[in-house]
């Protein structure tokens, strides 16, 4: 069976789906406009992870950690090489607005295969954790207290930064919601060594002077919702003398890195991923 891509869908349908994914319209509104079949086709399929959960080259486990300023306790997925040669550079992985789903666990394992100590918290843990349904996860996500959730991610980053198997350097990579969180953490963590945001909301210009870490930003050409915020962010970064790399991937959609949906673009995703890994190796080792 031929795999569908974003090019197989009318751009208006993709725009509707983006609004649905980000809570701007409901499920009924999307189905009324586009149809139930299209919703099923565009929704993620987690059947074929790039790195299997039982891959012997890595070790994985779920851990919990106190988060006094957040929800009290955070939980996430930790992955690292099975036979590390020494202390490891650490990377916090921040999910999209559906919590710690199988795709983000796969991303975390991919980083472990590249030699990183990777940790992906689940923002939905205080509400019972990722429920196994993307629709339910999206609904739950809207019930989170974002101030507490941001505090949980800060606590997770500080925990990872002090991990006994870490080398004392830490980066963060996030996707969509997580891209915005990566930008946010860069304004709050003077000890952050690198931040990578995939199609995420930019930090407010007023907070840019607080950034210490070099940034890498990946955006999709067809993602006007996110790209509209870039000019002001770029101006603020330049005026504050911050180090950043900005890449726009031609002809692709928001979510192009997510290989579980038709919006995935293989060429753009591979290039963005290699740039990300190289950036982390440069900044964290």
FENWO-V925967 format. One record per residue. N is the residue number from 0. SS is DSSP state (H for helix, E for strand, C for the rest). PSI is psi in whole degrees, -180 to 180 (NA if undefined). Layout:
((N,SS,PSI) (N,SS,PSI))
//
This chain:
((0,C,130) (1,C,135) (2,C,131) (3,C,147) (4,C,175) (5,H,-28) (6,H,-13) (7,H,0) (8,C,147) (9,C,137) (10,H,-33) (11,H,-34) (12,H,-42) (13,H,-37) (14,H,-41) (15,H,-43) (16,H,-40) (17,H,-41) (18,H,-39) (19,H,-47) (20,H,-35) (21,C,18) (22,C,12) (23,C,-24) (24,C,158) (25,C,174) (26,H,-44) (27,H,-40) (28,H,-40) (29,H,-46) (30,H,-38) (31,H,-35) (32,H,-38) (33,H,-26) (34,C,148) (35,H,-35) (36,H,-41) (37,H,-38) (38,H,-44) (39,H,-39) (40,H,-37) (41,H,-16) (42,C,155) (43,C,151) (44,C,122) (45,C,24) (46,C,-24) (47,C,77) (48,C,150) (49,C,-38) (50,C,118) (51,C,150) (52,C,-27) (53,C,21) (54,C,124) (55,C,-10) (56,C,-10) (57,E,162) (58,E,137) (59,E,152) (60,E,161) (61,E,137) (62,E,157) (63,E,154) (64,E,144) (65,E,146) (66,E,77) (67,C,-34) (68,C,-9) (69,C,-129) (70,C,2) (71,E,-46) (72,E,136) (73,E,156) (74,E,143) (75,E,-177) (76,E,120) (77,E,134) (78,E,140) (79,E,162) (80,E,143) (81,C,-32) (82,C,72) (83,C,145) (84,C,-5) (85,C,-160) (86,C,146) (87,E,142) (88,E,142) (89,E,143) (90,E,124) (91,E,132) (92,E,125) (93,E,125) (94,C,175) (95,C,-168) (96,C,35) (97,C,11) (98,C,-168) (99,C,82) (100,C,174) (101,H,-31) (102,H,-44) (103,H,-34) (104,H,-40) (105,H,-44) (106,H,-41) (107,H,-41) (108,H,-37) (109,H,-42) (110,H,-38) (111,H,-40) (112,H,-26) (113,C,1) (114,C,17) (115,C,155) (116,E,108) (117,E,140) (118,E,128) (119,E,104) (120,E,159) (121,C,107) (122,H,-23) (123,H,-2) (124,H,-42) (125,H,-20) (126,H,12) (127,C,-7) (128,C,169) (129,C,125) (130,C,-2) (131,C,-5) (132,C,128) (133,H,-38) (134,H,-46) (135,H,-39) (136,H,-43) (137,H,-40) (138,H,-44) (139,H,-37) (140,H,-35) (141,C,-13) (142,C,-5) (143,C,146) (144,C,106) (145,H,-29) (146,H,-42) (147,H,-38) (148,H,-43) (149,H,-39) (150,H,-36) (151,H,-42) (152,H,-36) (153,H,-44) (154,H,-39) (155,H,-43) (156,H,-42) (157,H,-37) (158,H,-47) (159,H,-38) (160,H,-32) (161,C,12) (162,C,140) (163,C,-22) (164,C,1) (165,E,160) (166,E,7) (167,E,1) (168,E,144) (169,E,140) (170,E,170) (171,E,139) (172,E,135) (173,E,158) (174,E,125) (175,C,-112) (176,H,-43) (177,H,-30) (178,H,-41) (179,H,-38) (180,H,-37) (181,H,-44) (182,H,-40) (183,H,-49) (184,H,-33) (185,H,-27) (186,H,-12) (187,H,-13) (188,C,99) (189,C,-18) (190,C,4) (191,C,134) (192,C,-17) (193,E,144) (194,E,134) (195,E,124) (196,E,119) (197,E,115) (198,C,56) (199,C,160) (200,C,142) (201,C,155) (202,C,153) (203,C,143) (204,H,-34) (205,H,-23) (206,H,-10) (207,H,-39) (208,H,-20) (209,H,-12) (210,C,132) (211,C,-29) (212,C,145) (213,E,146) (214,E,150) (215,E,127) (216,E,128) (217,E,120) (218,E,155) (219,E,139) (220,C,-38) (221,C,11) (222,C,72) (223,H,-30) (224,H,-42) (225,H,-43) (226,H,-24) (227,C,-25) (228,C,-7) (229,H,-45) (230,H,-44) (231,H,-38) (232,H,-44) (233,H,-44) (234,H,-44) (235,H,-40) (236,H,-44) (237,H,-44) (238,H,-31) (239,C,-2) (240,C,33) (241,C,152) (242,C,127) (243,E,154) (244,E,132) (245,E,127) (246,E,132) (247,E,129) (248,E,115) (249,C,138) (250,C,10) (251,C,168) (252,C,162) (253,C,136) (254,C,15) (255,C,-20) (256,C,-16) (257,C,104) (258,C,11) (259,C,1) (260,C,161) (261,C,-15) (262,C,-10) (263,C,136) (264,C,111) (265,H,-47) (266,H,-47) (267,H,-41) (268,H,-44) (269,H,-41) (270,H,-46) (271,H,-39) (272,H,-44) (273,H,-41) (274,H,-40) (275,H,-49) (276,H,-44) (277,H,-40) (278,H,-46) (279,H,-39) (280,H,-39) (281,H,-42) (282,H,-23) (283,H,-5) (284,C,NA))
//
